[in-house]
Amino acid sequence: MVFSAAKLRALGADAVKVLLYYSPFSASAINAQKFAWVERVGQECSAADIPFFLELVSYHDDMDEKGPEFARIKPDVVVRSVEEFCHPRYAVDVIKVGVPVNMSFVQSAGLAKDKSLYTRQEAAAHFRRASDACSLPFIYLSEGVSNETFADALAIAAEAGSGFSGVLCGRATWQDGVSAFVQNGEAALDAWLNDQGVKNIQNVNARLAAARPLERQAFLSLGKDDLDDLAMFLCVSPNPAIDKRITLPALIPGEIHRAQTVQAFPGGKSAHVAMVLKALGAEPLWIGPCGGSTGAELLTGLKKLGINAHSVTAIGETRTNLEIIDDAGVVTEIREPGSPISAAELSALERACNELFEKGKESTTVIFSGSLPVGAPNNFYAKLIVAARAAGCRTFLDTSGEPLKLALAAHPDFVKPNRDEAATVLNLRITSRESTANALSQFLSHGACSAAISLGADGMVYAPGKSAPGFFAPAVPLTPKSTVGCGDAALAGFAFALSTGSSAENALRTAAACAAANCLADSPGAIDKDVVNKFQSQVRVETFILGP
């Protein structure tokens, strides 16, 4: 039978996967035929609206793929292969590819130094390079190696911060069962599968914590017709973190302390925003650079919370922020600056964001929040806002200092600094209702389409536009566990309400209720929707006239 993508879909297929032996070093005439064939399959899959998985098997016409000669060039073969087939003309949705090194030549205790071709650090660098070269979701194939070897390859991928989305492996899990079947028959194979076979799969699964789950990248490959039906929220986090909360009896400078409890959570302002959006019923997509073990921990934490995450591979370790709470309820925060971000990493983040802006267009609300990493220019948010607005996205911003000042000229749809951040950027004191109204007016005159200022225990103010009255909501009276993340919860409340058609008054009510719910949460962003609903009914909103 002759198949096409349309026929396969009609027969019930959920996707099309083709396997291609490809070498960038092959004759150009041969590769031209392969390019045309893959392009044809991609066009058929696009027309049939069915996902296209492309499996790339690396080789060289004149080399043994298992020998040292090919091992030396394998990183380049893999990089050049994924760079080629990530081109939009092929319409590939997911790349399946081998790891970029031959694990038999990675330096280890069992391999003589003079026999190795890469140190473990060099192997990790090749993983990062191949990951950065692949702009599509990708998964690793095992290439017939042993279970132990494949698991070690995945461990290096995690150490490197590779952006892989999982694995599709066969022989790495079952090949040793063949001898059991040959020697002792079907019953012996069944016994092997139920014992060692299960252990092999568990061994691979244990290495997948750092993987970026494929379903979490669905936003990247949704068609425009799908996106038109969704209110999408994209949370951009240029400087993410792990939040570590420590409790102790009292914090005394210069003394040794023993913590009572230590807890770690996905952190950074954008993670908090995404968590609150998730609690409100949205399906946000988080994007940011992740590196090292803390980057892997962050992605694992977001996954456990059911939050879609798209990481951009970073060489530097993702930072850790400390929140220290003593028995009197006093909160001390220590925020790391984070590892410097390279120009290549920043460019990769910007490209990924721009792709998402173009995919989402008018259906997407983009929320930029948090500080910028060391090495990022102060106008980074301004550039992204310009690109997002050009694509038709709504833009929300919560940052401070020079990045906030420069971003105003890009006309974000909404900004939400706190009182101190607003006072610093506008160079004025905010001590009364009148000075707050004046600050809101200045944000609008400097380019923001709307603005809110969180005032902590004094409540929140909101200006929906130049020609509209301002709104004020006093804070809900309560005794907070911690106020860390309350501004992020308020931002998420505004974004959710305004993007789903709420009035300005109800949007402020939702934001104030989210901030209050965060005060009672077990960790920043971990709000309870029932608590939000209860507080919404308690929030009263007043109107006032904006300043000159």
N, C-alpha and C positions, 0 to 999 in steps of 0.2 A: 504494500500500500504506500502511496506517495502522501506525505504529510505536509501540512503547512501550519503556521501558528494559529490561523483561524480554525482549521480542522481539529487541532489538538484542543483548543478551548471548547469547541462544540462537543468533543468527546469527554469533557469534564476535567481537563488539565487545569491546574492552578498556576502553572508557570512553565516556561520553556528553558531548558538548560542544554547547552551544547558544549562539547569539549573540543578545544583547538590546540594542536601542537604548534607552538610559535617560537621562533627565534628571530630577534632583530638582526642577526648576522646572516640570515639566509638570503638567497638571491632575490633581488627586488621584484623580478617577474613572479616568483613563487608567492612572495608576501603580498603582492598586488592582488592576486587571486583570493588570498585569505581575507584581505581587507574588504574586498567587494562582497564576499560571501557573508561575513559577519554583519556588514552594513545591511545586506538584504534581509537577514534574519531579524535584525533590529527593527527594520521598517515594518516587517510583517507583525512583529510583536506589538509595536506601537499602534498599528492599525487595528489589531485584534484586542488591544487594551489588556495585555497579559504580560506579567513581569518576565524579563529576559536575564537569565543567569549565564554568564560566560566563564567556563573553566579553562584556564591557561596552563598548559604543560610546557615547561621550559626545556630547551635542548640546544645543542649545537651540532651542525651537520658532521663535523669532523672530530668530535670529542666524545668520550665516554661520560655520560651524565653523572656517574658515580665516582669519577676519578678526580684527582687534585687539579688538573688543568681546567676542567669545567667549574670546579668549586671556586676557583679564583675569579671567574667572570660571572658567576651566577648572580651576585648582587646587581650587576649592571643589566643582566638579561631580565631579571624580574622588574627592576625599576623601569626600564625602557618599554617593557611589555604592558605594564599597567598604565603608564603615561599614554601609550598609543590608544588603548582600548577604552580609556576613560573619556576620549573625545566624544562630544555630543552626537556626532554623525552616526555613531554605532548604536545609539539608543540602548546601551546596556544598563541594567538596573543594579546588578550585583556582580562583582568579580570574585571568582574562586581561584586561588593561586597558591602555589607552594611557598614555603618560607624562603627568605632571600639568601640563606646560607645552607651549605651542606653540613649538617650537624656532626657528621663523622670527623670533621676537621676543626671543630671548635675546641680550643684548649681546655683540658680537664685533667683530673687526677689520674684518669685511666689512659691518657694519651700523651705520649712523649712530646716534649716541647718542640723538637725538631720535626715532628710529623704534623703539627697543627698549622693551620693557615690563618686562623683568626683567634684572638683572645676573646673572652666572653664580652668584654667591653666593646671590642670592634664588631662582634656579631650584633650586639644591641644597637650599635650605630647604624648597621645595615638595615635592621628592622625598622628603625625610625625613618631612615631615608626612603625605604620602600613605602612605608605608611604615608609619609608626606606626599609621595608622588601619586598616590591613588586618591582621586577626588570623589570616588564612588564608595558606597559600602562594600567591604570585602571580607571574605572568610578564607581560612586556611584549609588546604588539603594536606593529608599526612604523607603523601608520596611513598607509601609502602614501608615507612620506617617502623621500628618497634614502638610499643606503647610507651616505654620509658623514655626513648629518644624524643618522641613527639611531645610528651608532657614537658620535657626539658626545654624544647623549642618554644612552647607556649609560655613557660616561665620567663624566658628571655624576652619574649614579646611583651609580657607584662612589665618587666623591668625597664624596657625601652619606652613604655608608654604608647605602644602601637595602637592604632585605632581600629583593630580588627573587630569584626562583629560576631565571631564564633568560628566553628569548624564544621566541616563535613568530612569525616574520616571513616574508612572501612578497615583496611588491613591492620591499622594500628590498634584496633580493638579485638579483631577476631582471628588474625592469621595464625597464631600459635595453636588455635583449636583444630587446624587442619590435620596436624599429626595425630591428635587424639582420635579423630574420626578414622583416619587411615589405619591406625594401629589397632583400635579397639571398637570401632563401630559407632552407630548413632547414639546409643545410650551414653557412651563415654563423652561424645561431643556435647550432649545435653548437660551432663554433669559439669564439663569444663565451662560451658557458657554460663551456667548458673553460679559458678564459683569465680574462676579467674576472669571470665568474660565480663561479669558484672563489676569486678574490681577494676578492670581496665577502663571501663566507661566512667566509673566514679573517679578514677585517677585523672582522666581528661577533664571531666566536669569540674574538678577541684581547681583546675588552672584557668577556668573561664570567668572568674570574678571580675577580671579587668576588661573583659570583652564588652563592646558596645552592642547590646542586643539589637538584632536586625529590625524587629518590630518597632523599636524606639526611633528608627530613622525613617519611618513611613512618610513623614512630612517631606523628606527630601525627594521622594519619587511619586508623590501624589500628582495626579493630573489636575489641570485647572478646574475641570468640572467637579472634581471631588472637593477641592478647596473652596469653591464657591458656596458650598453647603455648610461650611464650618466657620466658627469664630475661632481662629487660631491665635495662640499666644506664644510669642517667641521671646525667651528671657536670655538676654545677652550678658555674659559674665566675663569681662576681660581679665579679671583678677580674682578667680575663685579661691576657696579655702576649705579647710576642715575646721569646724568650730569645736573646740574642746572646752567643756564646762567642768570646773573644779570647785568643789565645796570644801570649806575648812572652817574651824571655829572663829578665827580672826586672822586678818592679814596685817602683819607687823613688819614694816621695812627693816631689812638687815637681819631678820631671824630665819631659822630653818623651820619649814612648815611640813606637816604631814597631812596629805589630803584625806578627806573623809570619803569622797566619791569622785570618780573621773568618768566623764561620758564624752564621746565624740559623735558629731553629727555632720551631714553635708552642710557646708557653709558658704559664706559670701552672700551679699545682698540678693543676688539673682536667684540663688537656691532657695532662700526664704520666700521670695516672691512666687517662685514656681510651686513650692509646697502649699502656700495659701491658695493659689489658683486651683490646684488639684483638689484641695478640701472644698472649695466652692463649686466644684463640678466640672471644671475645665480640664483639658488635656494639654498642658503647656509643653513646649519643647525648649529645653535648656541647651545653650551652646557656650563653650568656653575652652580655653587651653588647659590641658591636664598633663602632669608629668610626675614620674616617680611613683613611689608606693602610696603617698598621700593622694595623688591624682587618681590612682586606681581605687583607693578607698572611697574617694568622693563619688566616682561613677558607680561603684557598687552600692553605696548608700542611696543615691538617687534611684537606682534600679529597684532597690527594696521598697522604696516609697511609691513605686509605680510611675515615676516621672521620666518622660522621654528625654534622653540626653544624647547630644552630638558633640564629642570632644575633638579638639584640634590638638594633635600631638605636640607636646612641649618637652624640651630637654631638661629644663629646670624642675625642681621639686615643687609641687603645689604647696602653698603656704598653710600654716596652722595659726588660727586666732584663739587666744585664751580668754575665757570668761570666768572670773574668780568670784564666787559668792560666799560671803561669810554668814555666820549664824544670825547676825543682825539684819541680814537682807541687803547689805551694801554690795554693789556689783562693781568690780574693777575689770576693765577690758584691756587686753594687750593685743594689738594687731600687728602682725608681721607685714613688712612691705611686699614680700613675695620675691621670687626669683626674677631676675631681669628677663624680659621677653626679647627674642631676636627679631631682626627685621623680617626674616623668612617666616617665623611663626606668626608674627603680627599680620603679614600679608596673607598667610593661609587662613587666619581667622576672618580677615576682611572679605576674602573671596568666598568663604563658606557662608558668611552672613549675607553677602550680596546675592548669592544663589538662592538663599531662602527668601529674601525679599522679593525676588522675581517670581519665585514659585507661589508665594502667598498672595502678593498684590493686595487688593482692597479688602480681602478677607482676614488680613493679619494685623494684629496689634503687637508691635515690637516694644519690649520694655528693657531699656538700658539702665543698669544700676550698679553702683559700687565705684570704688577707686580704679584708676588705671594702673597697670603693672609698670614697674621700673623699665624704662626703655621705650614706652609708648608715648607718642607726641600728645600734647594737651588737646589738640584738635581732633583726636581720634573719634570721639563721640560725635563731634560735629560732622565729620565725613560720613559716618554711618547713618546719621539722621538724614542727611541730604539724599543719600542713596535709597534709604527706606521710603522716604516721602516721594521720591521720583517714581518708585515702583507702585505707589498708591497705598502703602502701609500707614497705619496710625502709629505715632511714636510717643512713648512715655519715657521720662528721664528722671533719675534720682542720683545725683552725684554732687560734688562740691568743688570749690576753688576755681582755678583757671579752666579746667575742663567744662564746668558748668557755664562759666562766663562765655567761653567761645561757642558753646553749643547753642546758646540762645539765638545767635545770629542765623542758625540753621532752621529756625522756626519749629521747634518740637511742638507737638500737639498738646503736651502736658508736662509740667515740671513739678517736682515735689521735694524741695530741700526742707531741712528742719530750721528752726529759728536761728541757730548760730551760723549755719551754712548760708542762709539767706542774708544775714547781717554782714557776713564777711564779703560775699560777692557784691552786694549793693553798697557796701561801706556806709552803713547806717545802723542806728540802734533800734531794736524792735522790742519795745517795752509796754506798749499799750495797743488798744484796738485800732487807734488812728494810725500809729506807725506800722502796724501790721497791714492795714488796708493800703497804705502808701507803698509798702514793699510789694504787695501783690500787683499793684498798678505798674510799678517799675519793671517787674518781670514781664508783664504784657507789653510794655513799651519797648523793651529790649529784644522782643522777638517771639517769646512764648505765646502760643495760642490760648493757653489756659494755665493756671498755676494754683498750687495748694502749698501751705506752710504748716508743718506739724509743730505744735507748741508744747509737746509733752503733757504734763498734768494740766496745763491750761487749755487743752483742746486742739482744735484744728480749724483753719480757715481755707476757703476755696473760692477762686474767681474763675467762673466758667468762660469768661470772655470780656472784652473791653466794654461792650454795651450792656452787659448784664449786671445785676446786683451781685454782691459777694455773699457768701454763706459762712456761718460759724456754727460749729458743733462743740459744746463743752465735752471734756473727757468723762467717760463713764466712771463713777466712783467705785473704786475697788482697791484691794491690797495686792500688788503684783508679785508674782514669783520672780520675774525679771522683765525688764523693759527692752532687752536686746531683741532686735528684729521687729519692733512695733511699727517703726516707720516703713519697713518693707511690707508688712502686712497691710498697712494703710494703702500703700501704692498698689498692691495687688487688688485690694478692694475697689479702688478707683478704676483701675484698668478693666476689671471684670464687669463692673456695673456700667461704665460708659460704653464699653464695647458690645454690650448686650441690650442697649436701648434704654437704660435707666435715665431718669431726669437728673439734673444737676443736684437737686436736694437729696434725692435717694442715693445718688452716688456718694455724697459726703456721709450720709448715714451709714452706708455699707462700709466705707473706709474706716470710720470711727469705731464701728462694731468689730471689724477685723483687728484693729489695733488693740482694742480692749481684750478680745479673745486671746490675742498673742501674749498679753500680760499674764494670763493664767495657764498658758501652755507649758508642757513639760520641757520643751526646747524651742528655740526660735523657729517660727513658721509652722509649728505642729499644732495648728488651731483645730478646734472642734466646730463644725458647721452649726450644730445645735446651739452652741454657746453664742456664735455670731447671730443666729436668728433671735435669740433671747435679747441680746444687747441692742439689736436693731430697733426693737420696739421701745427701748428706753431712751434712745438718742433723740434729743430735740434739736431742731435746726432753726437758727435765726438768720435773718437777712440784714445786710448793712450796705452802705454806699461805699464804693471803692474810693481810694484817695486820688488826688490829682495826678 
